[in-house]
Amino acid sequence: MKQLFSLPTPSYSLVWTFVIQLALSRSSVLAGDGTKACKLSSESSSKVLDRLEQLTNKNFTADITDGEDNYTYVFQLCGDAGGVPKAGVIQVNKKTNKMTPIGLYTNTQVIGGGQWVLLIYNDGEKYDNHCGQEARRAMIMISCNKSADVGKLKVFPEDRERGNNCFYFFELDSSAACPVDQSQLSADQSQLSAGSILLIIAFCLVAVYLIGGFLYQRLIVGAKGMEQFPNYAFWVEVGNLTADGCDFVCRSRNREESPAYRGVTTDAVEEEPEERDDHLLPM
């Protein structure tokens, strides 16, 4: 083991980078449920968590040196960080390659503000000798930064001098934590489709035609009653033709029916005898 750690620094860094990338690739394959994978302690926080949907399926890393130990922290939103099942944040010891779950996304708390979202992963691996041997906990503060989709993950020194309620604190800037611009949202929702615009134009043209035609017929022509309707004769003819077409297409009566009245048949009338007036002729 000593020979392993006595390798030159460049070679060791290359091997360690390969291991981290392999773990991150595996965690990306395992993730896929988005923010729904997080088990929230309060369902009222689900809407706040939905704001961070664009950060899912991504791993964020941060390095820190604590004395002689070097650690890499891996964070994933509602996904397996570093390929560790159910772990939202893990700590990787570069010397021993040990992966320690700091917090699980199966026990998540979310607190939202106007310009920030605080994500808390609970039920991490228990401390060995300090913090009352309680379970580790990770707190990730995601702050609004409209100029950056996703910033760099920052890690702060662990506060473990306390008797209890110890935690790891991380900070990440992202535009996902910014509040939705209500004025822009209202403007987008108020935009009319092309069909709606055409219907409004058609309605306005019909209204101008009816009102203008009515005033012209009444005030200029002097029409009364139904004659005030513009182009009354034309629309009556259209209505009649439409009715005839409907009658021709839709009605099922026999059009070859004999008329309602009929002529008298020859059988009903006795044939009158032919009058012969030959006897009136002079002989």
Disulfide bonds with the S-S distance in Angstrom:
Cys38-Cys78 1.89
Cys131-Cys166 1.88
Cys144-Cys178 1.95
